[in-house]
């Protein structure tokens, strides 16, 4: 247990500064908790780093230590260990530019890359397919490694491809990414479907039947609500924060958070600076306006990057912090409790990170901050991984029930949505 000095120091909202001794005691206590309950990070983009840096050649980046890689990466085996990470969802992300023909090939290449990376470090990583796998692998002292597909465009509007992704190990799929899919609206695109199409609703039902978690990060509020209307299993937000704290379209409104609690799902609070700090969000809006101004003035696309870099040097923006992330956790805790809270960093998928959360070694520092704010051990265990495990087991149980009474759906998008989709 924490010492009396640390226990007396916690004060929700405005904690006093702890001594170095108290900091060490608190951190060690957090690490002890993470030996009991796996810290499950909902989203990490290391696989895309391998694709863009070394064309998926796993031997060209030593994942034991990436500190010498340029530009720097946020993740490696050493830092996962220091961060107490017990389970990691590796994102098998592909850009929406692969939304038509070819998406299935590219996402399978990312699945293959991730599995080869896991196989290359068998003493440290092991593929996990179930909640029981996560707990078993964590007890064995390894990082349970799961696959999450970021963007429904990766299935090429095919339920058959969806099923094959599940069969090769994908355990969640984000319904959209930055643009609408052919059957669901994104949070950051002009609405095209009013949420989900008829085929989109069938995707939700088939994911439930398979036991693949539905990830609502990146989708519009209408898509969130319609998915919650349709789903028969818990859903997740793999890397989103609270809209009421930072009004980014990528965050989750309070009315959706309340429905998420009723659903038994979990929101995994992210570290993306513009999602957790309103000053950073506004700064990036200004930068987008500058990009549009430069384009309208005739600046060639090949020159935009250098112009924007110069603009940023002349207009340095604010920085997000670990405390900002904790503020989002505070809000969600107050609204729906920690039974529906987790962590989804988005490390190696973002160019900048909050001060205090520089890489995968810093997860315990966030939990130490929550200790300062008065969180109990049970609440810390929920946020670390217990809430996600409950949601995943709920999806697994729903799949067992549905598979006893339903066959695989064979609907085509053309049949349900009509036209040349």
N, C-alpha and C positions, 0 to 999 in steps of 0.2 A: 504493500500500500504506500501511497505518497506520505511523506513526512507531514507533521502538523503545520510547518511553516508554509508548505505549498498548498495544503488544504485550506489554510486560512487566507491565502493570497488571492484565491479565485474570486472574481467579482464580475458577474455577467455584464458585458457591454463596455466596462472601463476598468480593466485589471491593472493592479500596480506592477511595476517592474520587478521581476524576480532576480534574486542573486544568481551568480554563476553556479553555485552549489545547488540551488533549487532548480535551475535549468537542467543541470545534469541529472538530477534525481527524477525530474519529470520526464525527460527524454528516455531514460532507462526504463521507467515505468511503462511508457508508451510502447517501447520495443518488447517488453515482456508481454503486453497485451497482444501484440502482433505475432507472437509465437503461439498464442492460443487461437487467434482468429486471423485468417488470411486477409491481408490488405489487398483488395481487388481493385485494380485500376481499369476503368471501363473503356479507355481509348488511348492507343499509342500508335503513331504512324511510322515506326521504324521500317516496316516492309517497303513503304514508298521511298524512304531514304535510300534503301539498297537499289531500288529500280532507277532512281534519278541520278544517283552518284556512280554506281558501278554496274548498271545494267543487269542487276540480280545475280551477280557473281558473289556468292557468299564468302568465298575465300579472300576477297579483296578488301574487306573491312573486318578487322579482328574485333568481334563483339565482346570479348572479355574486357576490353578497355578501348573506348573510342575517343579518349581525351586528346589524341594527336590528330584527329580528323578535322579537316577544314572544309567548309565552316563547321563550327562545333555541333555535335549532337548532344541531346539531352539524356540519352539512355545507353547503358551498357550493363553487362553482368555485374561488374563491381558496384555500380551505383544502384542497381536494383537490390543488391544485398544490403548496402548501407541504408537504403530506404525502407527496408523491411517488407518489400513487395512479395506477397504470397501468390498472387495470380494476376496475370496480365492479359487483357484483350488486345491482340495485335490486329490492327485494322488492315483488312485486305481491300483497301481503298483503290478506286480507279476514277479518273476525272469524268465529268459528265460529257466531255467531248467524245467518249466512247459509248454514248447512249444508244446508238444504232447497232448495225452489224459489227461484230468484233469485241463487244463488251464481255461476252462470256469467256472468250479466249483470254483476255487480259486479266480478268478477275481470277481465273484458274491459274494463270501464271503467278499471281500474287499469293494465292493459296499454296502453290508448289514452293515458291520462294520461302514462305514462312515455315512450312514444314521442314524444308532442308535446313533452315537456320536452327530450328528446334533440334533436329537430329544431329547437327554439328556440335552441339554442346549438351550431351546427354546427362552430364553430372549436374547441370544447372537448370535445364528446361525440360518439360515434358508436356506433350499435348493432352489437353483436358477436353472432355466432351460432355460431362455432367457435373452437377453440383457435388456429388460424391467424389468424383475425380479430383475436383479442386481441393477438397479437404484432405484426401489421401495424399496427393502430391505435395501439398503444403506440409503435412506431417513428415514426409520423407525428406524435407529440407530443400526442395526444388521450387522453382517458379512454375506454377500451373499455367500453361499457355493455351489461350483460346483464340478463335478466329471470329472476327466481326466484319461483315461486309458493309461498307459505308456507301449507300446509294442504291436504291431499287433499280436504277438504270442498268445495273450489272446483270440482271436476269433477262434482259432483252424482251421484256413483257411475255415471259414464258414460265408457266408453272412447272414445266418439266425441268427447266434450268434451275429454278428455285429448289426443287427437290434434290437435284444433283449437288447443289452447293451444300445442302444439309448433309448429304451422304459423305461428302469429303471433309466435313468437320465444322462448317460455319454454324455458329450458334446464336448470332443475332444478325439482323439486317436493318439498316437505317432506310426508311421508306424512300427518302429523297436525299439529294445532296444540295448544292447551291442553286440548282435549277430544277424546275418541275420535271418529274418523270412523265411518261405517257399516261400514267394512271393515278398520280398523286401530286398535290401542290406543295411546293417548297416554301419555307419561310422567307426566302430571299429572292423570289421571282414574282412576276405578275401573275395573279391567280388565273388558272386556265380551266380548272375542273370543279371549282367550288368545294375542294377537299379531295375526297376519293371518288374515282369513277366506279362503275359496277365491277370492273375487273380489279380495281384496287381493293374493293371490299372482299373479293374472292382471294386475293393475295393474303389479306389479313387472316381469313378463315383457314387457308391452307398452312400458313405459318403456325397458327394455333395447333392444327392437327399434327404437324411435324414435331412441334416442340421447339421451334426456332423463335427466340425472343424478338418481339417487334420493338424496334428502336425508333422513338419519335423525335430525337434530335434532328434538326434541319427541316422539320416539316412545319407547315402553316398552322395557326390555331384551328382553322376549320378541319384540317386533316387530323390534328390531335383529337378533337372532339368526336369526329366521325369514327376514328379508329377505336376510341374508348366506347363508343356506342356498339361497335361491331365485335370487338375482341371477347374471347371467352377464356382468356388467360392474362396474367399480369404482363404489363409492358414496362419498358425502361426508357429513360433518356440517358444515353451513354456518355454525353459530354455537353451538358447545358446547365445554366444557372437560373436565377430568379429574375423574371421580368420586372417585378415590383421594385427591385433594388437597382437594376441597370436595364433600361428599356431597349435592349437589343432585340431584334426580331428572332434571334437564335435562342432566346431565353424562354422560360415557361411561365405563362400567366398564372395568377393565383387561382382562378377558377379551374384551370386544368390541373394544378397541383392538388386541389381538393378532390377532384375526380380520380387522380392517380392514387391517392390514399385509399379511396373506396375500391379501386381496382386491385390493390395489393402490389402495385408496382414500385419502382424506385427511380429517383432522379439523381444522377451522378454528377455532382457539381464540378464544373470545369475550371481550368486555370487561364483560359484565353483572355488576355488583358482587356480587350474591348467588350467582352461579355461580363466582366466583373467590376469595371471601373467606368463611371459615366464620363469622366473627363477624357479618358482614352477613347471611348466610343465616339464622343463629339469630335475629337482630334482626327480620327480616321474619316469621319464624315467630311471634315474640311479638306482632307487630303484627296478624297474622292471628287470633291467639287473642283479642286485644283487640277486633277487629272482630266476632268471634262472640259475645263477652261483651256488647257493646253491642247487637247484634241481639237476643240473648236477653232483654236488659233492656227491650226495646220501643222502642229508638231507631229512628226512621223512616229508611228508606234515603236519603231526601233530606238527612238531617242527619248521616249517617255520616261523610262526607268532612270536615266541620268538626270533628267529635269526634276523628277520627283525626289531623287536623293538630295539634290541641291536644295530643294524646297524644305525638306526635312531638316537639313543642317541649319537653315536659316530660321526654321520654326520648330524648335525641339518641343516635343509633346510631353505630357505627364506620364508617369509610370504607375502601373497597377502594383499592388503589394499582396503579400500573404494575408494581411488583415482584411483586404477586400474580399478575398475568397471566403474567409471565415464569416464575414458579414452576410454573405449569401446563405451559408450554412445556418447561421443564426435565424435568418428570416424563415427558411423552410422548416427548421426545427420548431419555431414558434407556431407556424401555420398547421403543419401536419405531423410533426414528431420525427424522431430519428429512425423509426422503423421503415421509412421510405426515402432514406438518404444514403448516398454513396459518393464516390470520387471518380471522376473521369478526366484525367489531366489534359489530354491532347498533346503530350510531349512529342516532339519531333514532327508535329504537324503544324506548329506555329513558329513564326520567326522570332518573336519576343515572348518573354515569360514574366510573371510578377516577381518583384523583388522579394527574396526569401524563398522562392520556389523555382530555383534556377535549373534543377534537373531532378532525375529520379531518386537521388539520394535524400531529397528534402521532404518527402512525405511525412516523416515523423514530426517535423517542425510544425506542420499544419495541425497535427493532433495535439502537440504541446500547447499551441495557441488555444485550442478548444478546451484543454484542461484549465488554462488560465481563465477562461470564460465560464467555468463552472460545469462543464459537461461531466457526467458520471462515466464510470467504466463501461456500464451497459450501453450508454449512448455512443461512446467511442467504438465499441465493438460493432454496433449497428452500422455506423458510418464506414468503418474500415472494410467490412465485407459481409456481415451477418444479414443485412437487409437485402443485399443482392442475392445471397444464397437462398433466402426465403422466396424471392421473386422467381429465381431460376427453377427452384423445386416446384413452385406453383405452375410454371409453364410445362414442366415435365409431367406433372400429374394430370394437367388438362390434356396433354397429348395422349397419355395412356387411355384416358376416358374417351376421347374423341376417336381414336383409332379403333376402339372396340365397336363403334357404331357407324363410322364413315369411311368411305374409300377415297383414294386420291382424286382430287378434282381434275377434270380434263378439259375445262373450258379454255377457249381461245379468246384473246382480247378482242379480235374482230367480231366474235359472236356476242360478247357481252357489251362492248362499247360501240360497235358498229363502225362502218366506214373503213377506209384504208389507214389504219393506225400505225 
